[in-house]
Amino acid sequence: MGTAERQEAPGIGAGTASPAAPRRTGARVPGISAEPDGPRRRATAREEAYRPLWVEEPARRRRLPDPVRTSAVRAVLIIAVTLLQAMVAFLCTLAGSWLAFPMVLSSVVSTVVATWGAVDVWVTRQVWNQRHGVVSTPSSTARALRRERRKARRQARITERAQERIRHQGGGTGQLSHP
């Protein structure tokens, strides 16, 4: 039972039954008397006693992208097989079995493949981040530099517009004298 459920259900402890456990129909519920309107009261008590088995909590981290998750699953499977092979090779070596030498060789090859699998996860993640972008918070210095560049561009545009206005205010076609 999660922490949220323990906080919502203060009456549940080590000595009491869990709320998910099925109740017998003939079991007595504390606090309910056997009066004529008893069935209605029992139904209300059952509704109040209902608690969900789990409480949905929002994910703390975002889900991995599909290609990264695929390579991570592949790497975990390869590493698990490698560990299994290494254990079998070790036990075969202790037992003096003829299978020890082939298992040691396959464990060495599997170790290389498992290393490749781990590197594949890292490379796939880097490629995905590069292609699809990452959400990052720029540092304050980067933000200040960008702000200064924007301000300089804005100032350059303002001066360029002012120069254009001066040229167009001449009133003519740009000729200094009439022919």
C-alpha positions as CSV (number, residue, x, y, z in Angstrom):
1,M,0.0,0.0,0.0
2,G,1.4,3.4,-1.0
3,T,2.0,6.4,1.3
4,A,-1.0,8.3,-0.1
5,E,-3.3,5.4,0.7
6,R,-1.9,5.2,4.3
7,Q,-2.6,8.8,4.8
8,E,-6.1,8.5,3.5
9,A,-6.9,5.4,5.6
10,P,-5.8,6.2,9.2
11,G,-7.7,3.2,10.6
12,I,-5.6,0.6,8.7
13,G,-2.7,-0.7,10.6
14,A,-0.8,-3.9,11.2
15,G,-3.6,-5.5,13.2
16,T,-6.5,-4.7,10.9
17,A,-7.5,-6.3,7.6
18,S,-6.7,-4.5,4.4
19,P,-9.6,-2.6,2.6
20,A,-9.0,-4.7,-0.5
21,A,-9.7,-8.0,1.3
22,P,-13.1,-9.4,0.5
23,R,-15.6,-9.4,3.3
24,R,-17.9,-12.1,4.2
25,T,-21.6,-11.2,3.9
26,G,-22.4,-12.3,7.5
27,A,-19.5,-10.4,9.0
28,R,-20.4,-7.6,11.5
29,V,-19.3,-4.1,10.6
30,P,-18.4,-2.1,13.8
31,G,-20.7,0.9,14.4
32,I,-23.8,-0.6,12.6
33,S,-26.7,-1.9,14.7
34,A,-29.1,-4.6,13.7
35,E,-32.1,-2.2,13.4
36,P,-34.9,-2.5,10.8
37,D,-33.2,-0.1,8.5
38,G,-30.0,-2.1,8.8
39,P,-29.6,-3.1,5.0
40,R,-29.6,0.5,3.9
41,R,-27.1,1.5,6.6
42,R,-24.9,-1.4,5.6
43,A,-24.8,-0.4,2.0
44,T,-23.8,3.2,3.0
45,A,-21.1,1.8,5.2
46,R,-19.7,-0.4,2.4
47,E,-19.7,2.6,0.1
48,E,-17.7,4.6,2.7
49,A,-15.3,1.7,3.3
50,Y,-14.5,1.4,-0.4
51,R,-11.0,2.6,-1.2
52,P,-9.2,2.2,-4.5
53,L,-6.4,-0.4,-4.7
54,W,-3.9,2.2,-5.9
55,V,-3.8,5.9,-6.5
56,E,-2.6,7.3,-9.8
57,E,0.4,9.6,-9.4
58,P,1.8,11.7,-12.2
59,A,5.1,10.6,-13.7
60,R,8.1,12.4,-12.3
61,R,10.0,12.2,-15.5
62,R,8.9,12.2,-19.1
63,R,8.8,8.9,-21.0
64,L,11.8,8.0,-23.1
65,P,11.4,8.4,-26.9
66,D,10.6,5.2,-28.7
67,P,13.9,4.6,-30.4
68,V,15.8,5.2,-27.2
69,R,13.5,2.9,-25.2
70,T,13.8,0.2,-27.8
71,S,17.6,0.3,-27.7
72,A,17.5,0.4,-23.9
73,V,15.3,-2.7,-23.7
74,R,17.6,-4.5,-26.2
75,A,20.7,-3.5,-24.1
76,V,19.1,-4.8,-20.9
77,L,18.2,-8.1,-22.5
78,I,21.7,-8.5,-24.0
79,I,23.3,-7.7,-20.6
80,A,21.0,-10.1,-18.8
81,V,22.0,-12.9,-21.2
82,T,25.7,-12.0,-20.8
83,L,25.4,-12.2,-17.0
84,L,23.7,-15.6,-17.3
85,Q,26.4,-16.9,-19.6
86,A,29.1,-15.6,-17.3
87,M,27.5,-17.4,-14.4
88,V,27.1,-20.7,-16.3
89,A,30.8,-20.4,-17.5
90,F,31.9,-19.9,-13.9
91,L,29.9,-22.8,-12.6
92,C,31.1,-25.0,-15.5
93,T,34.7,-24.0,-14.7
94,L,34.2,-25.0,-11.0
95,A,32.6,-28.3,-12.0
96,G,35.4,-29.1,-14.4
97,S,32.9,-29.6,-17.3
98,W,34.0,-29.7,-20.9
99,L,31.4,-26.9,-21.5
100,A,33.5,-24.4,-19.5
101,F,35.8,-23.4,-22.4
102,P,33.0,-22.7,-25.0
103,M,31.0,-20.8,-22.3
104,V,34.0,-18.6,-21.4
105,L,34.5,-17.8,-25.1
106,S,30.9,-17.0,-25.6
107,S,30.9,-14.9,-22.4
108,V,33.8,-12.8,-23.8
109,V,31.9,-12.2,-27.1
110,S,28.7,-11.4,-25.2
111,T,30.6,-8.9,-23.1
112,V,31.7,-7.1,-26.2
113,V,28.1,-7.2,-27.6
114,A,26.7,-6.0,-24.2
115,T,29.2,-3.1,-24.3
116,W,28.0,-2.2,-27.8
117,G,24.4,-2.4,-26.5
118,A,25.1,0.1,-23.7
119,V,26.9,2.5,-26.1
120,D,24.0,2.1,-28.6
121,V,21.6,3.4,-26.0
122,W,23.8,6.4,-25.4
123,V,24.3,7.2,-29.1
124,T,20.6,6.7,-29.9
125,R,19.7,9.1,-27.1
126,Q,22.2,11.7,-28.3
127,V,21.0,11.4,-31.9
128,W,17.4,11.7,-30.9
129,N,18.2,14.8,-28.8
130,Q,20.1,16.4,-31.7
131,R,17.4,15.7,-34.2
132,H,14.3,16.6,-32.2
133,G,15.8,19.2,-29.8
134,V,15.9,19.2,-26.1
135,V,14.2,21.4,-23.6
136,S,16.9,23.3,-21.9
137,T,17.2,26.3,-19.7
138,P,19.9,28.7,-20.9
139,S,22.2,30.0,-18.3
140,S,21.9,33.6,-17.2
141,T,25.0,34.7,-19.2
142,A,23.7,33.2,-22.4
143,R,20.3,34.9,-21.8
144,A,22.1,38.2,-21.2
145,L,24.2,37.8,-24.4
146,R,21.1,37.1,-26.5
147,R,19.4,40.1,-25.0
148,E,22.3,42.3,-25.9
149,R,22.4,41.0,-29.5
150,R,18.6,41.6,-29.9
151,K,19.1,45.1,-28.6
152,A,21.9,45.8,-31.1
153,R,19.8,44.4,-34.0
154,R,16.8,46.5,-32.9
155,Q,19.0,49.6,-32.7
156,A,20.5,48.9,-36.2
157,R,17.0,48.5,-37.7
158,I,15.9,51.8,-36.1
159,T,18.9,53.7,-37.5
160,E,18.4,52.1,-41.0
161,R,14.7,53.2,-41.0
162,A,15.8,56.7,-40.0
163,Q,18.3,56.8,-42.9
164,E,15.5,55.6,-45.3
165,R,13.2,58.4,-44.1
166,I,15.9,61.0,-44.6
167,R,16.4,59.8,-48.2
168,H,12.7,59.8,-49.0
169,Q,12.1,63.2,-47.4
170,G,14.2,64.9,-50.1
171,G,10.9,65.3,-52.0
172,G,12.1,64.4,-55.5
173,T,13.3,61.4,-57.3
174,G,16.6,61.6,-55.7
175,Q,18.1,64.1,-58.1
176,L,20.0,67.1,-56.7
177,S,19.2,69.5,-59.5
178,H,16.8,69.7,-62.4
179,P,18.1,69.1,-66.0
